[in-house]
Amino acid sequence: MFQSLPLLSLLIWAPILGGIFVLLVGSRQRESSKLFALVVSSLVFLLSTLLYFRFDTTSVLMQFVEYSVWIDTFNINYHLGVDGISVPLILLTTFTTVLVVIACWVVIETRLSQYLAAFLILEGLMIGVFVSLDAILFYFFWEAMLIPMFLIIGVWGGPGRIYATIKFFLYTFLGSVFMLVALLYLYSKMGSFYIFDLYRLPLSLAEQKWIFIAFLLAFAVKIPMWPVHTWLPDAHVEAPTGGSVILAAILLKMGGYGFIRFSLPITPDAGAAMAGFMIVLSLIAIVYIGFVALVQQDMKKLIAYSSVSHMGFVTLGFFIVFSIMEQAGSNADAVMGLAGAMMQMVSHGLISAALFLCVGVMYDRVHSRQIADYGGVANTMPVFASFMMLFAMANAGLPGTSGFVGEFLVILSSFRANAWIAVIAATVLILGAAYTLWMYKRVIFGDVANEKVAGLQDVSPRETSFLLLLAVAVLLLGLWPAPLFELMETTLNQLVEHISQSKVT
């Protein structure tokens, strides 16, 4: 039945068209627009599950491929496909969007239809990034998704939203310009924008280094890596809850996806030459930003800095691969590092979304994100306190939760390369527990802080629904990560083959 469906095009354009429809008619039909957005996002999620159930985990080829000529003169094509790297991120995108729609159901009071439309359109554009096989098509979706996020923060954000929005846009847009220059240079050498053609293009070490740096400027800002991370806390603090969820769960992962899709296979020799530099930046993010998170008084800012620290594990897992191969390690060890980084991206997407939603639940009641304004929440919201305890433990890397698996694999693979790197990286387990549990203690436990906390109502059925879905996902990936690893294994093995082959002419 589904064999002839252009599944990837449906995943891109169904939410975009749904968002446009909500935008056009929703202002007159508030309740109908909410229901329509929920139906569209849920159907898109169900469609995305077909990618998982119909995916051939033994094949190294791109699957569900769609191809049409777009701009024939410059060999630019509408070329789509997925592999074991992109499918998990698509599922994370569609799942998270459903949660965002549920979360805003009664919270957003002004311009609700425009708010829902922005998220639906953003969903389609984000999926477009993960399925594009043409570099210019990738760049089109990469830049276009900035527009709805710009509006989400700028229109529905906090008092400092204008500053945060402009900072977010300038950082990400300027970094992406360098990526476009690199893609145009590769086209001048290859005559093709097809990503897998670029994998086969021989380049001198000097060419690779310049291209690697151009990609780095785009992807490092998006992750974000230290020291280009400063836009993220501002954006999170000012963004509405849904904006923070998508920003942390999906947009940050696009930087990691860019490294693994472009930087590593296109410039492997430059990656090997600069691996030490990238590992140092990753370790600084893991340790230094962990200490920065410890002193935060705003819950959203603490979780934002926590994201920078945890995403340091992603870049560490990507670039420790070169050290492993240099020391004659097996491909299995290298794959373990990449698999840990990918697992960390998916896990962090779930955990950060859950923590931001938890902060949103409290903010909707107390209208404050300051830790000092809380205390004793467990006395009035015991069910909520239980959910937040699970997500706090997952953020700290508790075994049995998804937060443990990726970090453990990255640390284990780091031992194959250098024990000191692994020891330094493992400090995040201590720091993560410190800042997360200290925040949890001050907010949830102790005596009731004030009258506002004393009058809190526990989570509603609507809030329980999205917190429960995230709790199940966090526990499922923590206790049974095998299906995700099986999905990625063949693709990651092929990626290691690309990385291990020199392209120097």
C-alpha positions in Angstrom: 0.0 0.0 0.0 2.8 2.4 1.0 5.3 1.3 -1.6 4.4 4.0 -4.1 4.0 6.8 -1.6 6.7 9.6 -1.8 7.1 9.2 2.0 9.9 11.7 2.5 8.1 14.4 0.5 5.0 13.8 2.6 7.0 14.1 5.8 8.3 17.5 4.6 5.4 19.1 2.9 2.4 17.7 4.9 3.3 19.8 8.1 4.3 22.8 6.0 1.0 22.8 4.1 -0.8 22.1 7.4 0.9 25.0 9.0 -0.1 27.3 6.1 -3.7 26.1 6.4 -3.7 26.8 10.2 -2.2 30.2 9.5 -4.9 31.1 6.9 -8.0 30.0 8.8 -7.0 29.4 12.4 -7.4 33.0 13.7 -11.1 32.6 13.3 -11.3 29.1 14.7 -9.1 28.8 17.8 -10.2 25.4 19.0 -10.3 23.9 15.5 -6.8 25.1 14.7 -5.5 23.4 17.9 -7.2 20.1 16.9 -6.1 20.3 13.3 -2.4 21.0 14.4 -2.6 18.0 16.7 -4.0 15.7 14.0 -1.4 16.9 11.4 1.6 16.5 13.8 0.3 13.1 15.0 -0.2 11.8 11.4 3.3 13.0 10.5 4.7 11.1 13.5 2.8 7.9 12.5 4.1 8.3 8.9 7.7 8.7 10.2 7.4 5.4 12.0 7.1 3.7 8.6 10.7 4.7 8.0 11.7 2.6 11.0 9.5 -0.4 10.3 10.4 -0.5 6.6 14.1 0.3 7.0 16.5 -2.3 5.8 19.2 -2.3 8.5 21.5 -4.5 6.4 21.8 -2.1 3.4 24.5 0.5 3.0 22.4 2.3 0.4 20.2 5.4 0.9 16.6 4.3 1.2 13.2 5.8 0.3 15.0 7.7 -2.4 13.2 10.4 -4.3 14.7 12.3 -7.2 13.6 15.2 -9.5 15.5 17.7 -11.5 15.3 21.1 -9.8 17.7 23.5 -11.5 19.2 21.6 -14.4 21.7 24.3 -15.4 23.6 23.9 -12.2 22.9 20.2 -11.6 20.8 21.0 -8.5 18.2 18.4 -7.8 15.3 17.6 -5.4 17.1 14.5 -4.1 15.9 12.9 -0.9 16.9 9.7 1.0 17.5 8.4 4.5 20.0 6.1 6.2 20.6 4.9 9.7 21.9 8.3 10.8 18.9 10.4 9.7 16.0 8.1 10.6 16.4 8.4 14.4 16.6 12.2 14.1 13.5 12.3 12.0 11.6 10.2 14.5 12.8 12.6 17.3 11.6 15.6 15.3 8.1 14.3 14.6 7.7 12.9 18.2 8.8 16.2 19.8 6.5 18.3 17.6 3.5 16.4 18.8 4.5 17.1 22.4 5.0 20.8 21.7 1.4 21.1 20.2 0.0 19.4 23.3 2.0 21.5 25.6 0.7 24.8 24.2 -2.9 23.8 24.3 -4.1 26.2 26.9 -0.9 28.2 27.6 -0.6 30.4 24.5 -3.3 33.0 24.7 -2.3 35.4 21.8 -1.9 34.5 18.1 -2.3 30.8 18.8 -2.9 29.9 15.2 0.3 31.6 14.1 2.2 29.9 16.9 1.0 26.4 15.8 1.6 27.3 12.2 5.2 28.3 12.9 5.9 24.9 14.6 4.3 22.9 11.8 6.3 24.7 9.1 9.4 24.4 11.2 8.9 20.7 11.5 8.7 20.2 7.8 11.9 22.3 7.2 13.8 20.4 9.9 12.9 17.0 8.3 14.0 18.5 5.0 17.5 19.0 6.5 17.7 15.3 7.6 16.6 13.9 4.2 18.3 16.1 1.7 20.9 14.3 -0.5 21.6 17.5 -2.6 23.9 19.9 -0.8 22.0 23.0 -2.0 18.7 21.5 -1.0 20.2 20.8 2.4 21.4 24.5 2.6 17.9 25.7 1.6 16.2 23.8 4.4 19.0 24.6 6.8 18.6 28.4 6.3 14.8 28.4 5.9 14.2 26.8 9.3 15.7 29.9 10.9 12.7 32.0 9.9 10.0 30.2 12.0 12.3 29.9 15.0 13.2 33.6 14.6 9.4 34.4 14.8 8.7 32.0 17.7 11.3 33.6 19.9 10.7 37.1 18.6 6.9 37.1 18.9 6.1 34.8 21.9 9.4 35.2 23.8 10.2 37.0 27.1 11.1 40.7 27.7 14.6 40.4 26.1 13.3 38.5 23.1 14.5 41.0 20.5 18.1 40.9 21.6 18.0 37.1 21.9 16.4 36.6 18.5 18.8 38.9 16.7 21.8 37.3 18.4 20.5 33.8 17.5 19.9 34.7 13.9 23.2 36.5 13.3 25.3 33.7 14.9 23.6 30.9 13.0 23.2 32.8 9.7 26.8 34.1 9.5 28.2 30.7 10.3 26.1 29.1 7.5 27.5 31.5 4.9 30.9 29.9 5.2 29.3 26.5 4.6 27.7 27.8 1.4 31.1 29.0 0.2 32.6 25.6 0.9 29.8 23.8 -1.0 30.2 26.1 -4.0 34.0 25.4 -4.0 33.3 21.6 -3.9 30.8 22.1 -6.8 33.5 23.9 -8.8 35.7 20.9 -8.4 33.1 18.1 -8.9 30.3 19.6 -10.9 27.8 18.0 -8.6 26.0 18.9 -5.4 25.1 15.3 -4.7 26.5 14.6 -1.2 27.9 11.2 -2.0 29.7 12.5 -5.1 31.4 14.9 -2.7 32.6 12.0 -0.6 34.5 10.6 -3.6 36.2 14.0 -4.5 40.0 13.9 -4.0 41.3 17.0 -2.2 44.7 18.2 -1.0 45.2 18.5 2.7 45.2 22.3 2.4 41.9 22.3 0.6 40.4 19.9 3.1 41.5 22.1 6.0 39.9 25.2 4.6 36.7 23.3 3.8 36.7 21.7 7.3 37.0 25.2 8.9 34.2 26.5 6.8 32.0 23.6 7.9 33.2 24.0 11.5 32.0 27.6 11.6 28.5 26.5 10.6 28.1 23.4 12.6 30.0 24.5 15.8 27.6 27.5 16.2 24.6 25.2 15.8 25.6 22.6 18.3 26.8 24.9 19.9 30.5 24.3 20.8 32.5 26.5 23.2 33.3 29.4 22.6 30.5 30.1 20.1 27.8 29.0 22.5 26.8 32.3 24.0 23.7 32.8 21.9 22.1 29.6 23.3 21.4 30.6 27.0 19.9 33.9 25.8 17.7 32.2 23.2 16.5 29.6 25.7 15.7 32.1 28.5 13.6 34.3 26.2 12.0 31.6 24.1 8.5 30.2 25.0 8.5 26.7 26.3 7.8 25.1 22.9 10.6 27.1 21.4 13.1 26.0 24.0 12.0 22.4 23.5 12.5 22.4 19.7 15.7 24.4 20.1 17.3 22.0 22.5 15.8 18.7 21.2 16.2 19.2 17.4 18.1 22.4 16.3 21.2 21.6 18.3 21.3 18.2 16.7 21.6 19.6 13.3 25.2 20.7 14.1 26.1 17.2 15.0 24.3 15.9 11.9 26.3 18.3 9.8 29.6 17.0 11.2 28.7 13.4 10.6 27.1 14.0 7.1 29.6 16.5 5.7 32.8 17.2 7.7 33.9 13.7 8.6 33.4 11.9 5.2 34.2 14.9 2.9 37.4 16.1 4.7 38.7 13.0 6.6 42.4 14.0 6.4 41.6 17.5 7.8 39.5 15.9 10.5 42.4 13.7 11.5 44.8 16.6 11.5 42.4 18.8 13.6 41.0 16.0 15.8 43.2 17.1 18.8 41.9 20.6 18.5 38.2 19.4 18.3 38.7 17.1 21.3 40.1 20.0 23.4 37.1 22.2 22.5 34.8 19.3 23.4 36.5 18.7 26.8 36.3 22.4 27.6 32.6 22.4 26.8 32.1 19.3 29.0 34.0 20.5 32.0 34.0 24.3 32.0 30.4 24.7 30.9 29.4 22.1 33.6 30.9 24.5 36.2 29.1 27.4 34.6 25.8 25.5 34.9 26.5 25.0 38.7 26.1 28.7 39.5 23.0 29.5 37.5 19.9 30.8 39.3 17.5 30.6 36.3 16.3 27.1 35.7 16.1 27.5 31.9 19.6 29.0 31.8 20.9 26.1 33.8 19.4 23.5 31.5 20.7 25.5 28.5 24.3 25.4 29.8 23.7 21.7 30.6 22.9 21.2 26.9 26.2 22.7 25.8 28.1 20.4 28.2 26.2 17.3 27.1 26.6 18.2 23.4 30.4 18.2 24.0 30.1 14.5 24.3 28.7 14.4 20.8 31.7 16.1 19.2 34.0 14.1 21.4 32.5 10.9 20.1 32.8 12.1 16.5 36.5 13.1 16.7 37.9 10.5 19.1 37.4 8.2 16.2 40.5 9.5 14.5 42.7 8.9 17.6 41.3 5.3 17.8 42.1 4.6 14.2 45.6 6.2 14.5 46.4 3.7 17.3 45.4 0.8 15.1 42.1 0.3 16.9 39.5 -1.8 15.3 36.6 -0.4 13.3 34.3 -1.7 16.0 35.9 0.7 18.5 35.5 3.6 16.1 31.9 2.7 15.4 31.3 2.6 19.2 32.4 6.2 19.5 30.1 7.3 16.7 27.2 5.2 18.0 27.7 6.8 21.5 27.6 10.2 20.0 24.4 9.5 18.0 22.8 7.9 21.0 23.7 11.0 23.0 22.0 13.2 20.4 18.8 11.3 20.6 18.8 10.9 24.3 19.6 14.6 25.0 16.8 15.5 22.7 14.3 13.6 24.9 15.8 14.7 28.2 16.2 18.4 27.4 12.7 18.5 26.0 11.4 16.9 29.2 13.3 19.3 31.5 12.2 22.4 29.6 8.6 21.2 29.6 8.9 20.6 33.4 10.1 24.2 33.8 7.2 25.3 31.6 4.7 23.5 33.8 6.0 25.4 36.9 6.3 28.7 35.0 2.7 28.6 33.9 1.7 28.5 37.6 4.2 30.7 39.3 5.4 32.9 36.4 9.0 32.7 37.5 12.0 30.6 36.5 14.2 31.6 39.4 15.3 28.7 41.6 15.0 31.0 44.7 11.3 31.4 44.1 10.6 27.7 44.6 11.0 25.1 47.3 8.7 22.4 48.6 7.0 21.8 45.3 6.8 18.0 46.1 4.4 18.9 48.9 1.8 20.3 46.5 2.7 18.5 43.2 3.9 15.0 44.1 3.1 13.5 40.6 5.0 16.3 38.9 7.9 15.9 41.4 8.1 12.2 40.4 8.3 12.9 36.7 10.9 15.6 37.2 13.0 13.3 39.4 13.2 10.8 36.6 14.3 13.4 34.1 16.8 14.9 36.5 18.3 11.5 37.1 18.4 10.9 33.3 20.2 14.2 32.8 22.7 13.1 35.4 23.4 9.9 33.5 21.7 7.4 35.8 22.1 3.8 34.5 18.7 2.5 33.2 17.9 5.8 31.6 18.8 7.0 28.1 21.2 9.6 29.5 23.6 6.8 30.6 24.0 4.9 27.4 25.5 7.5 25.0 27.9 8.9 27.6 29.1 5.5 28.7 29.9 4.5 25.1 31.7 7.7 24.4 33.8 7.4 27.6 34.5 3.7 26.8 35.7 4.5 23.3 37.8 7.4 24.6 39.7 4.9 26.8 40.7 3.1 23.6 42.4 6.4 22.5 43.6 8.0 25.6 42.7 7.2 29.2 43.2 10.9 30.3 40.6 12.0 27.8 38.2 9.5 29.2 38.9 10.6 32.8 38.3 14.3 32.0 35.1 13.5 30.0 33.8 11.4 32.9 33.7 14.4 35.1 30.5 15.4 33.4 28.9 12.5 35.3 29.9 14.2 38.5 29.1 17.8 37.4 25.9 16.7 35.7 24.7 15.1 39.0 25.8 18.2 40.9 24.0 20.9 39.0 20.9 18.9 38.2 20.3 17.4 41.6 21.1 20.7 43.3 18.5 22.4 41.2 16.0 19.6 41.9 16.7 19.8 45.7 16.2 23.5 45.9 13.0 23.5 43.7 11.2 20.3 44.8 12.3 19.5 48.3 12.3 21.4 51.6 9.6 23.5 53.2 7.0 25.3 51.0 8.7 28.5 50.0 5.8 30.9 49.6 2.0 31.2 49.1 2.3 30.7 45.4 4.0 27.3 45.8 1.5 26.4 48.6 -1.4 26.9 46.1 0.0 24.9 43.3 -2.1 22.3 41.6 -0.6 19.0 40.4 -0.2 18.2 36.8 -3.3 18.1 34.7 -4.2 15.1 32.4 -2.8 17.2 29.4 0.5 17.8 31.2 0.6 14.2 32.4 0.2 12.9 28.8 3.3 14.6 27.4 5.5 14.0 30.5 4.4 10.3 30.5 5.3 9.9 26.8 8.8 11.3 27.4 9.2 9.2 30.6 8.5 6.1 28.6 10.9 7.1 25.8 13.7 7.9 28.3 13.3 4.6 30.1 12.8 2.5 26.9 16.0 3.8 25.3 17.9 3.4 28.6 16.8 -0.2 29.2 16.6 -1.4 25.6 18.8 0.6 23.3 19.4 -2.3 20.9 16.8 -1.3 18.2 18.4 2.1 17.9 21.9 0.7 17.6 20.8 -1.9 15.0 19.2 0.9 13.0 22.5 2.8 12.9 25.2 0.1 12.8 25.5 -0.6 9.1 25.5 3.1 8.2 28.1 3.9 10.9 30.3 1.0 9.7 30.2 2.5 6.2 31.0 6.0 7.6 34.1 4.6 9.3 35.2 3.2 6.0 34.9 6.6 4.4 36.8 8.3 7.3 39.6 5.8 7.2 40.5 6.3 3.5 42.7 9.3 2.7 41.5 11.6 0.0 44.8 13.6 -0.3 45.8 14.0 -4.0 
